[in-house]
C-alpha cells in the first residue's frame, strides 16, 4: 500500500499575517538554496571584488611613495626625480585601469545575480502558492501575496544585486585599510580601534529597531495593496452602491498608515546614518590631529601621514557605507522572511509519494463511491457541512443534487476535486481512493462548470483551450459548437482571436457561462460536475446549452447542482440535501409525489404545484 495520504486535519501552517520573528541572519539564510546554483558567478564576482579592493588599497601606498620618494627626491635636487615622478604616476594610472575593469566586472556579475535570483524566487513562490488548497486563501489575501511577489522580491534584488556586493567590498576595504593603518602607525591605529569599538555598539543596537520598522512598513504596504486589489475586482458593486468616496477614503487611510510607518523607518535610518557618520569621523579627526603633531615632532614622514589619512578615510567611508548597507539588509531580511513564509506554507491536501493510477476509462464514464464522508471547513470547526454522507453513482449515470442554500452541495464538489479532504470517510473514483491518486490524475479525470464563471484576460480561443492546452483549433471550435458558443464568438470582432477583457467584461453573463461549458467539454473527462451550469442563460440559450449538455453527458458520469427544472427532470436520480445529509432520493416524479422537502423546493423554485 502507498504512503498514508495527507488529511485536512493536519496542523495548519502559520498564517503569513502573523509570522514568528527571526534574526536577520536566519531570515537571509533561507535564501541560500536560491544562491547555491550560481556558485561560479559568485566566485567570478568575488574575484573581481578582491581585485578592485586590492587596487583601491594600493592607491594610498602609491601616494605615500610618490610624496616621500618622488617629491622628496625633487626637493633634494636629485636628477632622476622626474623619472621617479613619471613612474609613480604611470603606476597610479595602471592601478586606476585595473580598478575600473574589476569594478565594471563586479557590477555586471552582481547585477546579473540580483536579476537571476529574484526571477527564480518569484517563480518559486508563485509556483508554490498556486498549489495551495482553498484553506490557504481563507486566511491570506491575494493582494498581500502579490505585494510579496513584487515589492518584497525587489528588495531581495537590491540585496543580492547591490547590498551584498557593497557590504563585502566595504568590509574588505575596512579590513585592508585597518591592516595598513597598523603598518603605518600602531599607536594611532590602536586609538582608532578603541574609539570605533565604542561607536559600533550603539549602531548595532539601533539597527534592530530599523529592521522591526522595515518589516512593519512592508506589512502596511501589503495591506494597502490587498485592499486595492479587492475593491478593483468589485468595482461594479462598489459603484452600484455609490461607495466610491468611502472606498477611496479607506484606501487613503491605509496609504497614510503605510506612509506613517515608512516615515518612522526613514527617521530611524536617518538617525542611524547621522550617528554613524558623526561618531566615526569624529573619532578619525581626533586621531588625525594626533598624527599631525607626530609629523611636526618628526616621528612620522609627510608621506606616511598622507597614507594614514587616506587609509583612515577608506576605513571611515567603508564603515559608513556598511551602516547604510545595514539598513538595506534589514529591509531585505524582512522581505526574505515574508517570502519564505509563503514558501514554507504547506497545503493540507498533498499527493502521496507512491500514488495509484486509475483503471482504463470505460465507454460509460467513471464510477463514484462516497462512503460516510464527514467534513467541516477549517474556519468552521464544530459546524459540519457534510455529515456521514454516502452516495454511489454508477458509470454513465446523471445525478442531480438539490437542496436549500448551505445544504452542502458545493462542498460535495470541492471534496470530489480534493480542494479539501473529509475528516472522516472516503471517496473512491473507479474503486480507487482519491487520496491515493496524484492531484493531477484526479483533476484530469474531472471536468467542472462552476457557478462563478472565470474568464481570463485572453482571447476566446485560449479561454476555451484552458480546458485542454494541447487541443487543436478545430477541437476548440467543436467544443464551442457543442456549448452553443460558436455563433456569438463568430460575431465578436476578430472571432476566436477577440480579446475578452479582464474577467470577461466584454461578454454577457450567459456568454461567459457558455465559454466555461465549452472549456469543460473540451477537456472530455469521465466525470463531469455542473454547478448551476445554465443559471446565467436566457431561455433560448438555455435550450441550446441544455441540448449540448445532454449530448455531452453521453459516455460520462455527471453530477449536477441545479435548480432549473429542465436539468432536474432529465436526471436519472435526484438526491436532496439538508444540513449536509441526504434526506430524499429518487426521480423527479417520485419526489414530488412524496410531498417532502423536494416537493416544497419544486413548488417554490420551479413553480411546480
VEXDREN-2710 file (C-alpha; in Angstrom, 1 decimal):
% VEXDREN-2710
k/r/px/py/pz
1/UNK/0.0/0.0/0.0
2/UNK/1.2/3.5/-0.7
3/UNK/2.1/6.0/1.9
4/UNK/-0.6/7.5/4.1
5/UNK/-2.3/10.4/2.4
6/UNK/-2.5/13.9/3.8
7/UNK/-5.6/15.0/5.6
8/UNK/-7.2/18.3/6.2
9/UNK/-6.9/17.6/9.9
10/UNK/-3.2/18.3/9.7
11/UNK/-1.8/21.1/11.7
12/UNK/-2.3/24.3/9.8
13/UNK/0.6/26.3/8.6
14/UNK/1.3/29.5/10.4
15/UNK/-0.6/32.4/8.9
16/UNK/1.6/34.7/6.8
17/UNK/-0.1/37.7/8.5
18/UNK/1.3/36.7/12.0
19/UNK/4.8/35.3/11.5
20/UNK/7.4/34.5/14.1
21/UNK/10.2/36.9/14.0
22/UNK/13.7/35.6/13.1
23/UNK/17.1/37.1/13.3
24/UNK/18.4/38.9/10.2
25/UNK/21.0/36.1/9.6
26/UNK/18.4/33.4/10.0
27/UNK/16.0/35.1/7.6
28/UNK/18.6/35.6/5.0
29/UNK/19.9/32.1/5.4
30/UNK/16.7/30.9/3.8
31/UNK/17.8/32.4/0.5
32/UNK/20.8/30.1/0.3
33/UNK/19.0/27.5/-1.9
34/UNK/18.4/30.2/-4.5
35/UNK/22.0/31.4/-4.4
36/UNK/23.7/28.0/-4.4
37/UNK/23.2/27.2/-8.1
38/UNK/25.2/30.2/-9.1
39/UNK/28.4/29.5/-7.3
40/UNK/30.6/30.1/-10.4
41/UNK/29.1/33.5/-11.0
42/UNK/29.5/34.4/-7.3
43/UNK/33.1/33.2/-7.5
44/UNK/33.8/35.4/-10.5
45/UNK/32.1/38.4/-8.8
46/UNK/34.2/37.7/-5.6
47/UNK/37.4/37.6/-7.7
48/UNK/36.6/40.9/-9.3
49/UNK/35.7/42.3/-5.9
50/UNK/39.1/41.2/-4.5
51/UNK/41.0/42.8/-7.4
52/UNK/39.0/46.0/-7.1
53/UNK/39.6/46.2/-3.4
54/UNK/43.3/45.5/-3.8
55/UNK/43.6/48.2/-6.4
56/UNK/41.8/50.7/-4.1
57/UNK/44.0/49.8/-1.2
58/UNK/47.1/50.3/-3.4
59/UNK/46.3/53.9/-4.1
60/UNK/47.3/55.4/-0.7
61/UNK/50.5/53.4/-0.7
62/UNK/51.3/54.8/-4.2
63/UNK/50.6/58.3/-2.9
64/UNK/53.0/57.7/0.0
65/UNK/55.8/56.5/-2.3
66/UNK/55.1/59.5/-4.7
67/UNK/55.4/62.0/-1.9
68/UNK/58.3/60.6/0.0
69/UNK/60.4/59.3/-2.9
70/UNK/59.3/61.4/-5.9
71/UNK/58.7/64.8/-4.3
72/UNK/61.3/64.2/-1.7
73/UNK/63.9/63.5/-4.4
74/UNK/62.8/66.6/-6.3
75/UNK/63.3/68.7/-3.2
76/UNK/66.9/67.3/-2.7
77/UNK/67.8/68.2/-6.3
78/UNK/68.1/64.6/-7.5
79/UNK/68.5/64.5/-11.3
80/UNK/66.4/61.3/-11.6
81/UNK/63.4/62.8/-9.7
82/UNK/61.5/63.5/-12.9
83/UNK/61.7/59.8/-13.9
84/UNK/60.6/58.8/-10.4
85/UNK/57.5/61.0/-10.6
86/UNK/56.6/59.8/-14.1
87/UNK/57.0/56.2/-12.9
88/UNK/54.7/56.6/-9.9
89/UNK/52.1/58.5/-11.9
90/UNK/52.1/55.7/-14.6
91/UNK/51.8/53.1/-11.8
92/UNK/48.9/55.1/-10.3
93/UNK/47.2/55.2/-13.7
94/UNK/47.7/51.4/-14.1
95/UNK/46.1/50.9/-10.7
96/UNK/43.1/53.0/-11.9
97/UNK/42.8/50.9/-15.1
98/UNK/42.7/47.7/-13.0
99/UNK/40.2/49.2/-10.6
100/UNK/37.9/50.3/-13.4
101/UNK/37.9/46.9/-15.2
102/UNK/37.4/45.0/-12.0
103/UNK/34.7/47.3/-10.7
104/UNK/32.8/47.0/-14.0
105/UNK/33.1/43.2/-14.0
106/UNK/31.9/43.1/-10.4
107/UNK/28.9/45.4/-11.2
108/UNK/27.9/43.3/-14.2
109/UNK/28.1/40.0/-12.3
110/UNK/26.3/41.1/-9.1
111/UNK/23.6/42.8/-11.2
112/UNK/23.1/39.6/-13.2
113/UNK/22.9/37.6/-10.0
114/UNK/20.4/40.0/-8.5
115/UNK/18.1/39.7/-11.5
116/UNK/18.5/35.9/-11.8
117/UNK/18.0/35.1/-8.1
118/UNK/14.9/37.4/-8.0
119/UNK/13.4/35.8/-11.1
120/UNK/14.0/32.3/-9.5
121/UNK/12.5/33.4/-6.2
122/UNK/9.4/34.9/-7.9
123/UNK/8.9/31.8/-9.9
124/UNK/9.3/29.5/-6.9
125/UNK/6.9/31.5/-4.7
126/UNK/4.3/31.7/-7.4
127/UNK/4.6/28.1/-8.3
128/UNK/4.2/27.2/-4.6
129/UNK/1.3/29.5/-4.0
130/UNK/-0.8/28.1/-6.9
131/UNK/-0.6/24.6/-5.3
132/UNK/-2.2/25.7/-2.1
133/UNK/-5.6/24.5/-1.2
134/UNK/-8.5/26.9/-0.7
135/UNK/-7.9/26.8/3.0
136/UNK/-4.7/28.9/2.4
137/UNK/-6.7/31.6/0.7
138/UNK/-9.3/31.7/3.5
139/UNK/-6.7/33.5/5.7
140/UNK/-4.4/35.0/3.0
141/UNK/-5.5/37.8/0.7
142/UNK/-4.3/37.7/-2.9
143/UNK/-3.3/41.3/-2.7
144/UNK/-0.8/40.5/0.1
145/UNK/0.6/37.7/-2.0
146/UNK/1.0/40.0/-5.0
147/UNK/2.8/42.6/-2.8
148/UNK/5.2/40.0/-1.7
149/UNK/5.9/38.9/-5.3
150/UNK/6.6/42.4/-6.4
151/UNK/7.7/44.8/-3.6
152/UNK/9.5/42.2/-1.4
153/UNK/11.3/40.5/-4.3
154/UNK/12.5/43.9/-5.4
155/UNK/14.2/44.3/-2.0
156/UNK/15.8/40.9/-2.4
157/UNK/17.1/42.0/-5.8
158/UNK/18.6/45.1/-4.2
159/UNK/20.2/42.9/-1.6
160/UNK/21.7/40.4/-4.0
161/UNK/22.5/42.8/-6.8
162/UNK/23.9/45.6/-4.8
163/UNK/23.9/45.3/-1.0
164/UNK/25.8/42.1/-0.6
165/UNK/28.5/43.3/-3.1
166/UNK/28.7/46.7/-1.3
167/UNK/28.9/45.0/2.1
168/UNK/31.7/42.7/1.0
169/UNK/33.6/45.5/-0.8
170/UNK/33.4/47.8/2.1
171/UNK/34.2/45.0/4.6
172/UNK/37.4/44.2/2.6
173/UNK/38.3/47.8/2.3
174/UNK/37.8/48.4/6.0
175/UNK/39.9/45.3/7.0
176/UNK/42.6/46.1/4.4
177/UNK/42.7/49.8/5.4
178/UNK/42.8/48.8/9.1
179/UNK/45.8/46.5/8.4
180/UNK/47.6/49.2/6.5
181/UNK/46.9/51.7/9.3
182/UNK/48.7/49.3/11.7
183/UNK/51.6/49.1/9.3
184/UNK/51.7/52.9/9.2
185/UNK/51.3/53.7/12.9
186/UNK/50.4/51.1/15.6
187/UNK/49.8/53.8/18.2
188/UNK/47.4/55.9/16.2
189/UNK/45.5/52.9/14.9
190/UNK/45.1/51.4/18.4
191/UNK/43.4/54.6/19.5
192/UNK/41.1/54.4/16.5
193/UNK/40.2/50.8/17.3
194/UNK/39.2/51.7/20.8
195/UNK/37.1/54.6/19.7
196/UNK/35.4/52.6/16.9
197/UNK/34.5/49.8/19.3
198/UNK/32.6/52.3/21.4
199/UNK/30.9/53.6/18.3
200/UNK/29.8/50.3/16.7
201/UNK/27.8/49.1/19.7
202/UNK/25.0/51.8/19.6
203/UNK/24.9/51.4/15.8
204/UNK/24.1/47.7/16.1
205/UNK/21.6/48.1/18.8
206/UNK/19.7/50.8/17.0
207/UNK/19.9/48.8/13.8
208/UNK/17.5/46.2/15.4
209/UNK/14.8/48.9/15.7
210/UNK/15.3/49.8/12.0
211/UNK/14.7/46.2/11.0
212/UNK/11.4/46.0/13.0
213/UNK/10.2/49.2/11.4
214/UNK/11.2/47.9/8.0
215/UNK/9.0/44.8/8.5
216/UNK/6.1/46.9/9.7
217/UNK/6.4/49.2/6.7
218/UNK/6.3/46.3/4.3
219/UNK/3.2/44.9/6.1
220/UNK/1.4/48.2/5.8
221/UNK/2.2/48.4/2.0
222/UNK/0.9/44.8/1.6
223/UNK/-2.3/45.8/3.5
224/UNK/-2.9/48.7/1.1
225/UNK/-2.3/46.5/-2.0
226/UNK/-4.6/43.8/-0.7
227/UNK/-7.4/46.4/-0.1
228/UNK/-6.9/48.0/-3.6
229/UNK/-7.0/44.6/-5.3
230/UNK/-10.2/43.6/-3.5
231/UNK/-12.0/46.8/-4.4
232/UNK/-10.8/47.0/-8.0
233/UNK/-12.1/43.5/-8.6
234/UNK/-15.5/44.5/-7.3
235/UNK/-15.9/47.9/-9.0
236/UNK/-19.5/47.3/-10.4
237/UNK/-20.7/46.6/-6.9
238/UNK/-18.8/49.5/-5.4
239/UNK/-20.3/51.9/-7.9
240/UNK/-23.8/50.4/-7.7
241/UNK/-23.8/51.2/-4.0
242/UNK/-22.1/54.6/-4.6
243/UNK/-19.2/53.6/-2.3
244/UNK/-16.5/55.3/-4.5
245/UNK/-15.8/58.0/-2.0
246/UNK/-16.0/55.7/1.0
247/UNK/-13.6/53.2/-0.6
248/UNK/-11.3/56.0/-1.7
249/UNK/-11.1/57.2/1.9
250/UNK/-10.5/53.7/3.2
251/UNK/-7.6/53.3/0.8
252/UNK/-6.3/56.7/1.6
253/UNK/-6.3/55.9/5.3
254/UNK/-4.5/52.6/4.6
255/UNK/-1.9/54.5/2.4
256/UNK/-1.4/57.1/5.2
257/UNK/-0.8/54.3/7.7
258/UNK/1.8/52.9/5.4
259/UNK/3.3/56.4/4.9
260/UNK/3.5/57.0/8.7
261/UNK/5.1/53.6/9.3
262/UNK/7.6/54.3/6.4
263/UNK/8.4/57.7/7.9
264/UNK/9.2/56.1/11.2
265/UNK/11.6/53.7/9.4
266/UNK/13.1/56.6/7.4
267/UNK/13.6/58.7/10.6
268/UNK/15.2/55.8/12.3
269/UNK/17.6/55.1/9.4
270/UNK/18.4/58.9/9.2
271/UNK/19.3/58.9/12.9
272/UNK/21.3/55.7/12.4
273/UNK/23.2/57.3/9.5
274/UNK/24.0/60.6/11.2
275/UNK/25.1/58.9/14.4
276/UNK/27.4/56.5/12.5
277/UNK/29.0/59.2/10.4
278/UNK/29.5/61.7/13.3
279/UNK/30.9/59.2/15.7
280/UNK/33.2/57.5/13.1
281/UNK/34.5/60.7/11.5
282/UNK/34.8/62.4/14.8
283/UNK/37.0/59.6/16.1
284/UNK/39.1/59.7/12.9
285/UNK/39.5/63.5/13.0
286/UNK/40.7/63.2/16.6
287/UNK/43.3/60.6/15.6
288/UNK/44.5/62.6/12.6
289/UNK/45.0/65.6/14.9
290/UNK/47.4/63.4/16.9
291/UNK/49.1/62.4/13.6
292/UNK/49.7/66.0/12.6
293/UNK/51.5/66.6/15.8
294/UNK/53.6/63.4/15.2
295/UNK/54.8/64.9/11.8
296/UNK/55.6/68.1/13.5
297/UNK/57.7/66.2/16.1
298/UNK/59.5/64.2/13.3
299/UNK/58.2/60.8/14.3
300/UNK/56.3/60.4/11.0
301/UNK/57.0/61.5/7.5
302/UNK/54.6/63.6/5.4
303/UNK/54.1/60.6/3.1
304/UNK/53.2/58.4/6.0
305/UNK/50.7/60.9/7.3
306/UNK/49.2/61.2/3.9
307/UNK/49.0/57.4/3.6
308/UNK/47.5/57.2/7.1
309/UNK/44.9/59.9/6.2
310/UNK/43.9/58.1/3.0
311/UNK/43.6/54.7/4.7
312/UNK/41.7/56.3/7.6
313/UNK/39.3/57.8/5.1
314/UNK/38.9/54.5/3.4
315/UNK/38.2/52.8/6.7
316/UNK/35.7/55.5/7.8
317/UNK/34.0/55.6/4.4
318/UNK/33.7/51.8/4.4
319/UNK/32.3/51.7/7.9
320/UNK/29.8/54.5/7.0
321/UNK/28.8/52.6/3.8
322/UNK/28.4/49.4/5.9
323/UNK/25.9/51.2/8.2
324/UNK/23.9/52.3/5.1
325/UNK/24.0/48.8/3.7
326/UNK/22.9/47.5/7.1
327/UNK/19.6/49.4/6.6
328/UNK/19.1/47.7/3.2
329/UNK/20.0/44.4/4.7
330/UNK/17.4/44.8/7.5
331/UNK/14.7/45.6/4.9
332/UNK/15.7/42.6/2.7
333/UNK/15.7/40.4/5.8
334/UNK/12.1/41.3/6.5
335/UNK/11.2/40.7/2.8
336/UNK/13.0/37.4/2.8
337/UNK/11.2/36.4/5.9
338/UNK/7.8/37.2/4.4
339/UNK/8.6/35.4/1.1
340/UNK/10.0/32.3/2.9
341/UNK/6.8/32.2/4.9
342/UNK/4.9/31.7/1.7
343/UNK/7.3/29.0/0.6
344/UNK/7.0/27.2/3.9
345/UNK/3.2/27.2/3.9
346/UNK/2.1/23.6/3.4
347/UNK/-1.2/22.7/1.8
348/UNK/-3.1/20.1/3.9
349/UNK/-4.0/18.4/0.6
350/UNK/-1.0/16.7/-0.9
351/UNK/-0.3/14.0/-3.5
352/UNK/1.0/10.8/-1.9
353/UNK/4.6/9.7/-2.6
354/UNK/3.6/6.4/-4.1
355/UNK/0.4/7.1/-6.0
356/UNK/-2.0/4.6/-7.5
357/UNK/-3.4/5.0/-11.0
358/UNK/-7.0/5.0/-12.3
359/UNK/-8.1/1.9/-14.3
360/UNK/-8.5/2.4/-18.1
361/UNK/-11.5/4.6/-18.9
362/UNK/-14.7/2.8/-19.9
363/UNK/-17.2/3.8/-22.5
364/UNK/-19.8/4.8/-19.8
365/UNK/-17.7/7.1/-17.7
366/UNK/-16.5/6.7/-14.1
367/UNK/-18.0/5.0/-11.1
368/UNK/-18.2/7.2/-7.9
369/UNK/-18.5/5.9/-4.4
370/UNK/-18.7/8.2/-1.4
371/UNK/-18.6/6.3/1.9
372/UNK/-19.6/8.0/5.2
373/UNK/-17.9/11.3/4.4
374/UNK/-18.0/14.0/7.1
375/UNK/-16.4/17.4/6.7
376/UNK/-16.2/20.8/8.2
377/UNK/-14.2/23.8/6.8
378/UNK/-11.0/24.7/8.7
379/UNK/-12.6/28.1/9.6
380/UNK/-15.8/26.5/10.9
381/UNK/-14.7/23.8/13.3
382/UNK/-17.7/22.3/15.1
383/UNK/-20.1/23.0/12.2
384/UNK/-20.2/20.1/9.7
385/UNK/-21.0/20.9/6.1
386/UNK/-21.4/17.2/5.3
387/UNK/-22.2/14.5/7.9
388/UNK/-21.9/10.8/7.3
389/UNK/-22.6/11.4/3.6
390/UNK/-22.8/8.3/1.4
391/UNK/-23.5/8.1/-2.3
392/UNK/-22.9/5.6/-5.0
393/UNK/-23.1/6.7/-8.7
394/UNK/-23.0/4.2/-11.5
395/UNK/-20.9/4.8/-14.6
396/UNK/-22.8/6.9/-17.1
397/UNK/-25.5/8.0/-14.5
398/UNK/-26.6/11.6/-14.2
399/UNK/-27.4/12.6/-10.6
400/UNK/-28.9/15.9/-9.7
401/UNK/-28.1/17.4/-6.2
402/UNK/-30.6/19.8/-4.9
403/UNK/-31.3/21.4/-1.5
404/UNK/-31.6/24.7/0.2
405/UNK/-28.6/27.2/0.4
406/UNK/-25.9/25.9/2.8
407/UNK/-27.0/22.3/2.5
408/UNK/-23.6/21.2/1.4
409/UNK/-24.0/20.9/-2.4
410/UNK/-20.9/23.0/-3.4
411/UNK/-18.9/21.4/-0.6
412/UNK/-19.5/18.0/-2.2
413/UNK/-17.9/19.2/-5.4
414/UNK/-14.9/20.6/-3.5
415/UNK/-14.3/17.3/-1.9
416/UNK/-14.5/15.4/-5.2
417/UNK/-11.9/17.8/-6.6
418/UNK/-9.8/17.4/-3.4
419/UNK/-9.7/21.0/-2.6
420/UNK/-10.3/19.7/0.8
421/UNK/-10.2/16.1/2.3
422/UNK/-13.0/14.9/4.5
423/UNK/-12.2/14.4/8.2
424/UNK/-13.9/11.0/8.1
425/UNK/-14.9/8.6/5.4
426/UNK/-13.6/8.0/1.9
427/UNK/-14.3/8.9/-1.7
428/UNK/-13.5/6.4/-4.5
429/UNK/-13.3/7.0/-8.2
430/UNK/-13.5/3.8/-10.2
431/UNK/-12.7/1.9/-7.0
432/UNK/-9.6/3.9/-6.1
433/UNK/-9.5/6.1/-3.0
434/UNK/-8.9/9.6/-4.4
435/UNK/-6.4/10.4/-1.7
436/UNK/-4.1/7.8/-3.2
437/UNK/-4.2/9.4/-6.7
438/UNK/-2.0/12.3/-7.6
439/UNK/-3.9/15.6/-7.7
440/UNK/-3.1/15.9/-11.4
441/UNK/-4.5/12.5/-12.3
442/UNK/-7.7/13.1/-10.2
443/UNK/-8.4/16.5/-11.6
444/UNK/-7.6/15.4/-15.2
445/UNK/-10.5/12.9/-14.7
446/UNK/-13.0/15.6/-13.6
447/UNK/-14.5/18.5/-15.6
448/UNK/-16.3/21.3/-13.9
449/UNK/-18.5/24.1/-14.9
450/UNK/-18.6/26.4/-11.8
451/UNK/-21.4/28.7/-10.8
452/UNK/-19.0/31.7/-10.8
453/UNK/-17.6/31.6/-14.3
454/UNK/-13.9/32.5/-14.6
455/UNK/-12.8/34.2/-17.9
456/UNK/-9.1/35.0/-18.3
457/UNK/-7.6/38.1/-19.9
458/UNK/-7.0/36.3/-23.2
459/UNK/-8.9/35.7/-26.5
460/UNK/-11.8/33.3/-26.9
461/UNK/-9.7/30.6/-28.4
462/UNK/-7.2/30.5/-25.4
463/UNK/-10.0/30.8/-22.9
464/UNK/-11.7/27.6/-24.2
465/UNK/-8.3/25.9/-24.7
466/UNK/-7.7/26.3/-21.0
467/UNK/-9.7/23.0/-20.7
468/UNK/-7.0/21.1/-22.7
469/UNK/-3.8/23.1/-23.5
470/UNK/-2.8/20.7/-26.3
471/UNK/-6.1/20.9/-28.1
472/UNK/-6.1/22.0/-31.8
473/UNK/-8.1/25.0/-33.0
474/UNK/-10.5/22.5/-34.6
475/UNK/-11.1/20.8/-31.3
476/UNK/-11.7/24.2/-29.6
477/UNK/-14.2/25.2/-32.3
478/UNK/-16.0/21.8/-32.0
479/UNK/-16.3/22.3/-28.2
480/UNK/-17.7/25.8/-28.7
481/UNK/-20.3/24.5/-31.1
482/UNK/-21.4/21.9/-28.5
483/UNK/-21.7/24.6/-25.9
484/UNK/-23.7/26.9/-28.2
485/UNK/-20.9/29.4/-28.1
486/UNK/-19.6/29.3/-31.6
487/UNK/-22.3/31.6/-33.1
488/UNK/-21.7/34.5/-30.7
489/UNK/-18.0/34.1/-30.8
490/UNK/-18.1/34.4/-34.6
491/UNK/-19.9/37.7/-34.2
492/UNK/-17.1/39.1/-32.0
493/UNK/-14.5/41.5/-33.6
494/UNK/-11.8/39.1/-34.6
495/UNK/-13.9/36.0/-33.9
496/UNK/-11.9/33.5/-31.8
497/UNK/-9.0/35.9/-31.6
498/UNK/-11.1/38.5/-29.9
499/UNK/-9.7/39.7/-26.5
500/UNK/-12.5/39.1/-23.9
501/UNK/-11.3/41.6/-21.4
502/UNK/-10.3/41.2/-17.7
503/UNK/-12.7/38.7/-16.1
504/UNK/-14.6/38.6/-19.4
505/UNK/-16.1/42.1/-19.1
506/UNK/-16.8/42.3/-22.8
507/UNK/-19.2/39.3/-22.6
508/UNK/-22.7/38.9/-21.1
509/UNK/-23.2/36.5/-18.2
510/UNK/-24.7/33.9/-20.5
511/UNK/-21.8/34.2/-22.9
512/UNK/-19.3/33.7/-20.2
513/UNK/-21.2/30.7/-19.0
514/UNK/-21.1/29.1/-22.5
515/UNK/-17.3/29.7/-22.7
516/UNK/-17.0/27.9/-19.4
517/UNK/-19.1/25.0/-20.6
518/UNK/-17.1/24.7/-23.8
519/UNK/-13.9/24.6/-21.7
520/UNK/-15.2/21.7/-19.7
521/UNK/-16.4/19.8/-22.9
522/UNK/-13.0/20.3/-24.5
523/UNK/-11.4/18.5/-21.5
524/UNK/-13.7/15.5/-22.2
525/UNK/-13.4/14.0/-18.7
526/UNK/-15.1/10.7/-17.5
527/UNK/-16.7/12.6/-14.6
528/UNK/-18.5/16.0/-15.2
529/UNK/-19.6/18.4/-12.4
530/UNK/-22.1/21.0/-13.3
531/UNK/-22.6/23.7/-10.7
532/UNK/-25.6/25.7/-11.9
533/UNK/-24.2/25.4/-15.4
534/UNK/-27.3/27.1/-17.0
535/UNK/-28.1/29.6/-14.3
536/UNK/-27.0/32.7/-16.2
537/UNK/-28.6/31.8/-19.6
538/UNK/-31.7/33.2/-21.1
539/UNK/-34.5/30.8/-22.2
540/UNK/-33.2/30.4/-25.8
541/UNK/-29.5/29.9/-24.7
542/UNK/-30.6/27.5/-22.0
543/UNK/-32.4/25.4/-24.5
544/UNK/-29.4/25.2/-26.8
545/UNK/-26.9/24.6/-23.9
546/UNK/-29.2/22.0/-22.3
547/UNK/-29.3/20.1/-25.6
548/UNK/-25.5/20.3/-25.8
549/UNK/-25.0/19.2/-22.2
550/UNK/-27.3/16.2/-22.7
551/UNK/-25.2/15.2/-25.7
552/UNK/-22.0/15.8/-23.6
553/UNK/-23.4/13.6/-20.7
554/UNK/-23.4/10.6/-23.0
555/UNK/-20.4/8.3/-22.2
556/UNK/-19.6/10.0/-18.9
557/UNK/-20.9/10.3/-15.3
558/UNK/-22.5/13.6/-14.4
559/UNK/-23.3/15.3/-11.1
560/UNK/-25.4/18.4/-11.4
561/UNK/-26.2/21.1/-8.9
562/UNK/-29.2/22.7/-10.4
563/UNK/-32.4/24.5/-9.6
564/UNK/-33.6/24.6/-13.2
565/UNK/-36.5/22.3/-13.9
566/UNK/-35.2/21.0/-17.3
567/UNK/-32.0/19.7/-15.8
568/UNK/-33.6/18.1/-12.7
569/UNK/-36.4/16.4/-14.7
570/UNK/-33.9/14.7/-17.0
571/UNK/-31.6/13.4/-14.3
572/UNK/-31.5/9.6/-13.7
573/UNK/-31.7/10.3/-10.0
574/UNK/-32.1/13.3/-7.7
575/UNK/-30.7/13.5/-4.2
576/UNK/-31.9/16.1/-1.8
577/UNK/-29.5/17.5/0.8
578/UNK/-30.4/19.3/4.0
579/UNK/-27.8/20.1/6.7
580/UNK/-25.2/18.1/5.0
581/UNK/-27.2/14.8/4.8
582/UNK/-29.3/13.1/2.1
583/UNK/-32.9/13.3/3.2
584/UNK/-34.5/12.2/-0.1
585/UNK/-33.6/10.3/-3.2
586/UNK/-35.5/9.4/-6.4
587/UNK/-36.7/10.7/-9.7
588/UNK/-38.5/14.0/-10.1
589/UNK/-41.9/12.4/-10.2
590/UNK/-41.3/10.2/-7.2
591/UNK/-40.0/13.0/-5.1
592/UNK/-42.9/15.4/-6.0
593/UNK/-45.3/12.6/-5.1
594/UNK/-43.7/12.2/-1.6
595/UNK/-44.6/15.8/-0.8
596/UNK/-41.4/16.3/1.2
597/UNK/-38.6/18.8/1.0
598/UNK/-38.1/18.4/-2.7
599/UNK/-41.8/19.0/-3.4
600/UNK/-41.5/22.2/-1.4
601/UNK/-38.4/23.3/-3.3
602/UNK/-40.0/22.5/-6.6
603/UNK/-43.1/24.5/-5.7
604/UNK/-41.0/27.5/-4.7
605/UNK/-38.3/27.4/-7.4
606/UNK/-39.9/25.7/-10.3
607/UNK/-43.5/26.7/-9.8
608/UNK/-44.5/23.0/-9.6
609/UNK/-47.9/22.5/-7.8
END
